Amino acid sequence: MAAGYVPVVPRDGGPWFDILDREQGKCGYAYSSLGEAAEKIDLLMNDERLRIEISRRAFERAKCFDRSFFEEKIVDVIHKVAVSKLK
């Protein structure tokens, strides 16, 4: 995703929940069968405008998995716990 690829992932796994956030067509596609996967890939290969649009959103979504993003979230949680202990 950070390289601009549109993810096409199984609907029954972690990527559907974590990467696509259970949203079909926003940052990528999920499939339930190999035939459905082929349809999604064919759609992306034949609609350049759609591929670029979803690729852009996937690139933005990939930023959520950056190390600095996780570091900021951890620091924020620690800060909130520390502040609540002081009250």
Secondary structure, DSSP 4 states (H G I P E B T S, - for coil): -TTSPPPEEETTSHHHHHTSTT-TTTS-EEESSHHHHHHHHHHHHH-HHHHHHHHHHHHHHHGGGSHHHHHHHHHHHHHHHHHHHH-
